[in-house]
């Protein structure tokens, strides 16, 4: 099996929803914990998924930010997905490294 991957395209995509700019995740990359901040107060859910789409961590919050522990996770690429009670969502890659 052979193939070709073209990585020559350089483009920047703006968020489709202005509230996406208000979500933040830091530090990224990380080795011990990820801090996730929501655009507003209120109930929201955050999940950390591995490359296979399996949920590794999940947390509900009723505050503007939460921390997900990552010390015991294998190094690699993960996806953080957060959803507010009114349906606003945010997804971004997160890198765990040692």
C-alpha distances in whole Angstrom, upper triangle without the diagonal:
4,7,11,13,17,19,22,24,27,29,31,32,35,36,37,39,42,42,39,40,42,40,39,37,38,37,34,32,34,34,37,38,37,40,40,42,43,45,48,50,49,47,43,40,37,34,32,28,25,22,21,24,27,30,31,35,37,40,43,45,49,49,47,45,43,41,38,38,35,36,34,31,28,27,24,24,26,28,32,33,37,39,42,45,45,41,40,37,35,32,30,28,29,28,29,30,32
4,7,10,14,16,19,21,24,26,29,30,33,34,35,38,40,41,37,39,41,39,38,36,37,36,32,31,33,34,37,37,36,39,39,42,42,44,47,49,49,47,43,40,37,34,32,28,26,22,22,25,28,31,32,35,37,41,43,45,49,48,47,44,43,41,38,38,35,36,35,31,28,27,24,24,26,27,31,33,36,38,42,45,45,41,40,37,34,31,29,27,28,27,29,29,31
4,7,10,13,16,17,21,23,25,26,30,31,32,35,37,38,35,36,38,36,36,34,35,34,30,29,32,33,36,36,35,37,37,39,40,41,45,47,47,45,41,38,36,33,30,27,25,21,21,24,27,30,31,34,36,39,42,44,47,46,44,42,41,39,37,37,34,35,35,31,28,26,23,22,25,26,29,31,34,36,40,43,42,39,37,34,32,28,27,25,27,26,28,28,31
4,6,10,12,14,17,20,22,24,27,29,30,33,35,36,33,34,36,35,34,32,33,33,29,28,31,32,35,35,34,36,36,38,39,40,43,46,46,44,40,38,35,33,30,27,25,21,22,25,28,31,32,34,36,39,41,43,46,45,43,41,40,39,36,37,34,35,35,31,28,26,23,22,24,25,29,30,33,36,39,42,42,38,36,33,31,27,26,23,26,25,27,27,30
4,6,9,11,14,16,19,20,24,25,27,30,32,33,29,30,33,31,30,29,30,29,25,24,28,29,32,32,31,33,32,34,35,36,40,42,42,41,37,35,32,30,27,25,23,19,21,23,26,28,29,32,33,36,38,40,43,42,40,38,37,35,33,34,31,33,32,29,26,24,20,19,21,22,25,27,30,32,36,39,39,35,33,30,27,24,22,20,22,22,24,25,28
4,6,8,11,13,16,18,22,24,25,28,30,32,28,29,32,30,30,29,30,29,26,25,28,30,33,33,31,33,32,34,35,35,39,42,42,41,38,36,33,31,29,26,25,21,23,25,28,30,31,33,35,37,39,40,43,42,39,38,37,36,34,35,32,34,34,31,28,26,22,20,23,23,26,27,31,33,36,39,38,35,33,30,27,24,22,20,23,22,26,26,29
4,6,8,11,14,16,19,21,23,26,28,29,26,26,29,27,27,26,26,26,22,22,25,28,31,30,28,30,29,31,32,33,36,39,40,39,35,34,31,29,27,25,23,20,23,24,27,29,29,31,33,35,37,38,40,39,37,35,34,33,32,33,30,32,32,29,27,24,20,18,21,21,24,25,28,31,34,37,37,33,31,28,25,22,20,18,20,20,23,23,27
4,6,10,13,16,19,22,24,27,28,30,27,26,30,29,28,27,28,28,24,24,28,30,33,33,31,32,31,33,34,34,37,40,41,41,37,36,33,32,30,28,27,24,26,27,31,32,33,34,36,38,40,40,42,41,38,36,37,36,34,35,33,35,35,32,30,27,24,22,24,24,26,28,31,33,36,39,38,35,32,30,27,24,22,21,23,23,26,26,29
4,6,10,12,16,19,20,24,25,27,24,23,27,26,26,26,27,27,24,24,27,30,33,32,30,31,30,31,31,31,35,38,39,39,35,34,31,30,28,27,26,23,26,26,30,31,32,33,34,36,38,38,40,39,36,35,35,34,33,35,32,35,35,32,30,27,24,22,23,23,25,26,28,30,33,36,35,32,29,27,24,22,20,19,22,22,26,27,30
4,7,10,13,16,19,22,22,24,21,21,24,24,23,23,24,25,21,22,26,29,31,30,28,29,27,28,29,29,32,36,37,37,33,33,30,29,27,27,26,24,26,27,30,31,32,32,33,35,36,36,38,37,34,32,33,32,32,33,31,33,35,31,30,27,24,21,23,22,24,25,27,29,31,35,34,31,28,25,23,21,19,18,21,21,25,26,29
4,7,10,13,15,18,19,21,18,18,21,21,21,22,23,24,21,22,26,29,31,30,27,27,26,26,26,26,29,33,34,34,31,30,28,28,26,26,26,23,26,26,29,30,31,31,32,33,34,34,36,34,31,30,31,31,31,32,31,33,35,31,30,27,24,21,22,21,22,23,25,26,29,32,31,28,25,23,20,19,17,17,20,21,25,26,30
4,6,10,12,15,15,17,15,14,18,18,18,19,21,22,19,20,24,27,29,28,24,24,23,23,23,22,26,29,31,31,28,27,25,25,24,24,25,23,26,25,28,28,29,29,30,30,31,31,32,31,28,27,28,28,28,30,29,32,33,30,30,27,24,21,21,19,20,20,22,24,26,29,28,25,22,20,17,16,15,16,18,20,24,25,29
4,6,9,12,13,15,12,12,16,16,17,18,20,22,19,21,24,28,29,27,24,24,21,21,21,20,24,27,28,28,25,25,23,23,23,23,24,22,25,23,26,26,28,28,28,28,29,29,30,29,26,25,27,27,27,30,28,32,33,30,30,27,24,20,20,18,18,18,20,21,23,26,24,22,18,17,14,14,13,15,18,20,24,26,30
4,6,9,9,12,10,9,13,14,15,17,20,22,20,22,25,28,29,27,23,23,20,19,19,17,21,24,26,26,23,24,22,23,23,23,25,24,26,24,27,27,28,28,27,27,28,27,28,27,24,24,25,26,27,29,29,32,34,31,31,29,26,22,21,19,18,18,18,19,21,24,22,20,16,15,13,14,13,16,19,21,25,27,31
4,5,6,8,6,7,11,11,13,15,18,21,19,21,24,27,28,25,22,21,18,17,16,14,18,21,22,22,20,20,19,20,21,21,23,22,25,22,25,24,26,25,24,24,24,24,25,24,21,21,23,24,24,27,27,30,32,29,30,28,25,21,20,17,16,15,15,16,17,20,18,16,13,11,10,11,12,15,18,21,24,27,30
4,7,9,8,10,13,13,16,18,22,24,22,24,27,30,31,28,24,23,20,19,17,15,18,21,22,22,20,21,20,21,22,22,25,24,26,23,26,25,27,26,25,25,25,24,25,25,22,23,24,26,26,29,29,33,34,31,32,30,27,24,22,19,18,16,16,15,16,19,17,14,12,11,11,12,14,17,20,24,27,30,33
4,5,6,8,10,11,14,17,21,23,22,24,26,30,30,27,23,21,18,16,14,12,15,18,19,19,17,18,18,20,21,22,25,25,27,24,26,25,27,25,24,23,22,22,22,22,19,20,22,24,25,28,29,32,34,31,32,31,28,24,22,19,17,15,14,13,14,16,14,12,9,9,10,12,14,18,20,24,27,30,34
4,5,6,8,10,13,16,19,22,21,24,26,30,30,26,23,21,17,15,13,10,13,17,18,20,18,19,19,21,23,24,27,27,29,26,28,27,28,27,25,24,23,22,22,21,17,19,21,24,25,28,29,32,34,32,33,31,29,26,24,20,18,17,15,15,15,17,15,14,11,11,11,14,15,19,21,24,27,30,34
4,5,5,7,11,14,17,20,20,23,24,28,27,24,20,18,14,12,9,7,10,13,14,16,14,16,16,19,20,22,25,26,27,24,26,24,25,24,22,21,19,18,18,17,14,15,18,20,22,25,26,30,31,29,31,30,28,24,22,19,16,14,12,12,11,14,12,12,8,9,9,12,14,18,19,23,26,29,32
4,5,6,9,12,15,18,17,19,21,25,25,21,18,16,13,11,9,8,11,15,16,17,14,15,14,16,17,19,22,22,24,21,23,22,23,21,20,19,19,18,19,17,14,15,17,19,20,23,23,27,29,26,28,26,24,21,19,15,13,12,10,11,12,15,14,12,8,8,6,9,10,14,16,19,22,25,29
4,6,8,11,14,16,16,19,21,24,24,21,18,16,13,11,10,8,12,16,18,19,17,18,17,19,19,21,23,24,26,24,26,24,25,23,22,21,21,19,20,18,15,15,17,19,20,24,24,27,29,27,29,27,25,22,20,17,15,14,13,14,14,18,17,16,12,11,9,11,12,15,16,20,22,25,28
4,6,10,13,16,16,19,20,24,23,20,16,14,11,8,7,5,9,12,14,16,14,16,15,18,19,21,24,25,27,25,26,24,24,22,21,19,18,17,17,15,11,12,15,17,19,22,23,26,28,27,29,27,25,22,20,18,15,14,12,13,13,16,15,15,11,11,10,12,13,16,17,20,23,25,28
4,7,10,13,13,16,17,21,20,17,13,11,7,6,5,5,9,12,14,14,12,13,12,14,15,18,20,22,24,21,22,20,20,18,17,16,16,14,15,13,10,10,12,14,15,18,19,23,25,23,25,24,22,19,17,14,11,11,9,11,11,15,15,14,10,9,7,9,10,13,14,17,19,22,25
4,7,9,10,13,14,17,17,14,10,8,6,5,7,8,12,14,16,16,14,14,12,14,14,17,19,21,23,21,22,20,20,17,17,16,16,15,16,14,11,9,11,12,13,16,17,20,22,21,23,21,20,17,15,13,11,11,10,13,14,18,18,17,14,12,9,10,9,12,11,14,16,19,22
4,6,7,10,10,14,13,10,7,6,5,7,9,12,14,16,18,18,15,14,11,12,12,14,16,18,21,19,20,18,17,15,15,15,16,15,17,15,12,10,10,10,10,13,13,16,19,17,19,17,16,14,12,11,9,10,10,14,15,19,20,19,16,13,10,10,8,10,8,11,13,15,18
3,5,8,8,11,11,9,6,5,7,9,12,14,17,18,20,20,18,17,14,15,14,16,18,19,22,21,21,19,18,16,17,16,18,17,19,17,14,11,11,9,11,12,12,15,18,17,18,16,16,15,14,13,11,14,14,17,19,22,24,23,20,17,14,13,11,11,9,10,12,14,16
4,6,6,9,9,8,6,7,9,12,15,17,20,21,23,23,20,19,16,16,15,17,18,19,23,22,22,20,18,17,18,18,20,19,21,19,17,13,13,11,11,12,12,13,17,15,17,15,15,14,14,14,13,16,16,20,21,25,27,25,22,20,17,15,13,12,9,9,10,11,13
3,5,9,10,9,7,9,11,13,16,18,21,23,24,24,21,19,16,16,13,15,15,16,20,19,20,19,17,16,18,19,21,21,23,21,18,15,15,13,12,13,12,14,16,14,15,13,12,11,11,11,11,14,16,19,22,25,27,25,22,19,15,14,10,9,6,6,8,10,12
4,7,10,10,9,11,13,16,19,21,24,26,27,26,23,21,18,17,14,15,15,16,19,19,20,19,17,17,19,20,23,23,25,23,21,18,17,14,13,13,11,13,15,13,13,10,10,9,10,12,12,16,18,22,24,27,29,27,24,21,18,15,12,9,6,5,6,7,10
4,6,6,7,10,12,16,19,22,24,25,26,25,23,21,17,16,13,15,15,16,20,20,20,18,16,15,18,18,21,21,24,22,20,17,15,12,11,10,8,9,12,11,12,10,10,11,11,13,13,16,18,22,24,27,29,28,25,22,19,17,14,12,8,6,5,6,8
4,6,9,12,15,18,22,25,27,27,28,27,24,22,19,17,14,16,15,17,20,20,20,18,15,15,18,19,22,22,25,24,22,19,16,13,11,9,7,6,9,9,10,8,10,12,12,15,15,19,20,24,26,29,32,30,28,25,22,20,17,14,11,8,6,5,6
4,7,10,13,17,20,23,25,25,26,25,22,20,17,16,14,16,16,19,21,21,20,18,14,13,16,17,20,20,23,21,20,16,14,10,9,6,5,4,8,9,11,11,13,14,14,16,15,18,19,23,25,28,30,29,27,24,22,20,18,16,12,11,8,9,9
4,7,10,13,16,20,21,21,22,21,19,17,14,13,11,14,15,18,21,20,19,16,13,12,13,13,16,16,19,17,17,13,10,6,5,4,5,7,10,10,13,12,14,14,13,14,12,15,16,19,21,24,27,25,24,21,18,17,15,14,11,11,9,11,12
4,6,10,13,16,18,19,20,19,16,14,11,11,10,13,14,17,20,18,18,15,13,11,12,12,15,14,17,16,14,10,8,5,5,7,7,10,13,12,14,13,14,13,11,11,9,12,13,16,18,21,23,22,20,17,15,14,12,11,8,10,9,12,14
4,7,10,13,15,15,17,16,14,13,11,12,12,15,17,20,22,20,20,17,16,13,13,12,14,12,15,12,11,7,6,4,6,9,10,13,16,15,18,17,17,16,14,13,10,12,12,15,16,19,21,21,18,16,14,14,13,13,11,13,13,15,17
4,7,10,12,13,14,14,11,11,8,10,11,14,17,19,22,19,19,16,15,13,12,11,12,10,13,11,8,5,5,6,8,11,13,16,18,17,20,19,18,16,14,12,9,10,9,12,13,16,18,17,15,13,11,11,11,12,11,14,15,18,20
4,7,9,10,12,12,10,11,10,13,14,17,20,22,25,22,22,19,19,16,15,13,12,10,11,9,6,4,7,9,11,15,16,20,22,21,23,23,22,20,17,15,12,12,9,11,11,15,16,16,13,12,11,12,13,15,14,17,18,21,24
4,6,7,9,10,8,10,10,13,15,18,21,23,25,22,22,20,20,17,15,13,12,10,10,8,5,6,9,12,14,17,19,23,25,23,26,25,24,22,19,16,12,11,8,9,8,11,12,13,10,10,9,12,13,16,16,19,21,24,27
4,7,10,11,10,13,13,16,18,21,24,26,28,25,25,23,23,21,18,16,15,13,12,10,7,9,12,15,17,21,23,26,28,27,29,28,27,24,21,18,15,14,11,11,9,12,12,12,10,10,10,13,15,18,19,22,24,27,30
4,7,9,10,13,14,18,20,23,26,28,30,27,27,24,25,22,19,16,14,11,10,8,6,9,13,16,19,22,24,28,30,29,31,31,30,27,24,21,18,16,12,12,9,11,11,13,11,12,13,16,18,21,22,25,26,29,32
4,7,9,12,14,18,20,24,27,29,31,27,27,24,24,21,18,15,12,9,7,6,5,9,12,15,18,22,24,27,29,29,32,31,31,28,25,22,19,17,13,12,9,10,12,14,13,14,15,18,20,23,23,26,27,30,33
4,6,10,13,17,20,23,26,29,30,26,26,23,23,20,17,14,10,8,5,6,7,10,12,16,18,22,24,28,29,28,31,32,31,28,25,22,19,16,13,11,8,7,9,12,12,13,15,18,21,24,24,27,28,31,34
4,7,10,14,17,20,24,26,27,23,23,19,20,17,14,11,7,6,4,7,9,11,12,15,16,20,23,26,27,26,29,30,29,27,23,20,17,14,11,9,6,6,9,11,11,12,14,17,20,22,22,26,26,30,32
4,7,10,14,17,20,23,23,20,19,16,17,14,11,9,6,5,7,8,9,10,10,13,14,18,20,23,24,23,26,26,25,23,19,17,13,11,7,6,4,5,9,9,9,9,11,13,16,19,19,22,23,27,29
4,7,10,13,17,19,20,16,16,12,14,11,7,6,4,6,9,11,11,11,10,12,12,15,17,21,21,20,23,23,22,20,17,14,11,8,6,5,6,8,11,10,11,9,11,12,14,17,17,20,21,24,27
4,7,10,14,16,17,14,13,10,11,8,6,5,6,8,11,12,12,10,9,10,9,12,14,18,18,17,19,20,19,17,13,10,7,6,4,7,9,11,14,12,12,10,9,10,11,13,13,16,17,20,23
4,6,10,13,14,10,10,6,7,6,4,7,9,11,15,16,15,13,11,11,9,12,12,16,16,14,16,17,16,14,10,8,6,5,6,9,12,14,17,15,14,11,11,9,11,12,12,14,15,19,21
4,7,10,11,9,8,6,6,5,6,9,12,14,18,18,17,15,12,11,8,10,10,13,13,11,13,13,12,10,7,6,5,6,9,12,15,18,20,18,17,14,12,10,10,9,9,11,11,15,18
4,7,8,5,5,4,5,7,9,12,15,17,21,22,21,18,16,15,12,13,12,15,14,11,12,13,11,9,6,5,6,8,11,14,17,20,22,19,18,15,13,10,11,9,10,11,12,15,18
4,5,5,6,7,7,10,12,15,19,21,25,25,24,21,19,17,14,14,12,15,13,10,10,10,8,7,5,6,9,11,15,17,21,24,25,22,22,18,16,13,12,10,10,10,10,14,16
4,5,7,10,10,13,16,19,22,24,28,28,27,24,22,20,17,18,15,17,16,13,11,11,8,7,6,7,11,13,17,19,23,26,27,24,23,19,17,13,12,10,11,11,12,14,18
4,6,9,10,14,16,19,22,25,28,29,28,26,24,22,19,19,17,20,18,14,13,14,12,10,9,10,13,14,18,20,24,26,27,24,24,20,19,15,15,13,14,15,15,18,20
4,6,9,12,13,16,19,22,25,26,25,23,21,20,17,18,17,19,18,15,15,16,13,11,9,8,11,11,14,16,20,22,23,20,20,17,16,13,13,12,13,15,16,19,22
4,6,9,11,15,17,20,24,25,25,23,20,19,16,16,15,18,16,13,14,15,14,12,10,10,12,12,15,17,20,22,24,21,21,18,17,15,15,14,14,16,16,19,21
4,6,7,11,14,17,20,22,22,19,17,16,13,14,13,16,15,12,14,16,14,13,10,9,10,10,12,14,18,19,22,19,19,16,16,13,14,14,14,15,15,18,21
4,7,10,14,17,21,21,21,19,16,14,10,11,10,12,11,9,11,13,13,12,9,10,10,12,14,16,19,21,24,22,21,18,17,15,15,14,13,14,13,16,18
4,7,11,13,17,18,18,15,12,11,7,8,9,12,11,10,13,15,15,14,11,11,9,10,12,14,17,19,21,20,20,17,16,14,15,14,13,14,13,17,19
4,7,10,14,15,16,14,11,11,8,11,12,15,15,14,17,18,18,17,13,12,10,9,10,11,14,15,18,17,17,15,14,14,15,16,15,17,16,20,22
4,6,10,12,13,11,8,9,8,11,13,16,17,16,19,21,21,19,16,14,11,11,9,11,12,13,17,16,16,15,15,15,16,17,16,19,18,22,24
4,7,9,11,10,9,11,11,14,17,20,20,20,23,24,24,22,19,17,13,12,10,10,10,10,14,14,15,14,15,16,18,19,19,22,21,25,27
4,6,8,8,7,10,11,15,18,21,22,22,25,26,25,24,20,18,15,13,10,10,9,10,14,14,14,14,15,17,18,20,19,22,22,26,28
4,7,9,9,13,15,18,21,24,25,25,28,29,29,27,24,21,18,16,13,12,10,10,13,15,15,15,17,19,21,23,23,25,26,29,31
4,6,8,11,14,17,20,23,25,25,28,28,28,26,23,21,17,16,13,13,11,12,15,16,16,16,16,19,20,22,21,24,24,27,29
4,7,11,14,17,20,23,25,24,27,27,27,25,22,20,16,15,12,12,11,13,15,16,14,14,14,17,18,20,19,22,23,26,28
4,7,10,13,16,19,21,21,24,24,23,22,19,17,13,14,11,13,12,15,17,17,15,15,14,15,16,18,16,19,19,22,24
4,7,10,13,16,18,18,21,21,21,20,17,16,12,13,11,13,13,16,18,18,17,16,15,15,16,17,15,17,17,20,22
4,6,9,12,14,14,18,18,18,18,15,15,12,13,12,15,16,19,21,21,20,18,16,16,15,16,13,15,14,17,18
4,6,9,11,11,14,15,16,15,12,12,10,12,12,15,17,19,22,21,20,18,16,15,14,14,12,13,12,15,16
4,6,8,9,12,13,15,15,13,14,13,15,16,19,21,23,26,25,24,21,19,18,17,16,13,13,11,13,14
4,6,5,9,9,11,12,11,13,12,15,17,20,22,25,28,26,25,22,19,17,16,14,11,10,7,10,11
4,6,8,10,12,14,14,16,16,19,20,24,26,29,31,30,29,26,23,21,19,17,14,12,9,10,9
4,7,9,12,14,14,16,16,19,21,24,27,29,32,30,29,26,24,22,20,18,15,14,10,11,11
4,6,9,11,10,13,14,17,19,23,25,28,30,28,27,24,22,19,18,15,12,11,8,9,10
4,6,9,10,14,15,19,21,25,28,30,33,30,29,26,23,20,18,15,12,10,7,8,9
4,7,9,13,15,18,21,25,28,31,33,30,29,25,22,19,17,13,10,7,5,5,6
4,7,10,13,16,20,23,26,29,31,28,27,23,20,17,14,10,8,6,5,6,9
4,7,10,13,17,20,24,27,28,25,23,20,17,13,10,7,6,5,6,9,12
4,7,10,13,17,20,23,25,22,20,17,14,10,9,6,5,6,7,11,14
4,6,10,13,17,20,21,18,17,13,10,7,6,4,6,8,10,14,17
4,7,10,13,17,18,16,14,10,8,6,5,6,7,10,12,15,19
4,7,10,13,15,12,11,7,6,4,7,9,10,14,15,19,22
4,7,10,12,10,8,6,5,6,9,12,13,16,18,22,25
4,7,8,6,6,4,7,9,12,15,16,20,22,25,28
4,5,5,5,6,9,12,15,18,19,23,24,28,31
4,6,8,9,13,15,19,22,23,26,28,31,34
4,6,9,13,16,19,23,24,28,30,33,36
4,6,10,13,16,20,22,25,27,31,34
4,7,11,14,18,19,23,25,29,32
4,7,10,14,16,20,22,26,29
4,7,10,13,16,19,22,26
4,7,10,13,16,19,23
4,7,10,13,16,20
4,7,10,13,17
4,7,10,13
4,6,10
4,7
4
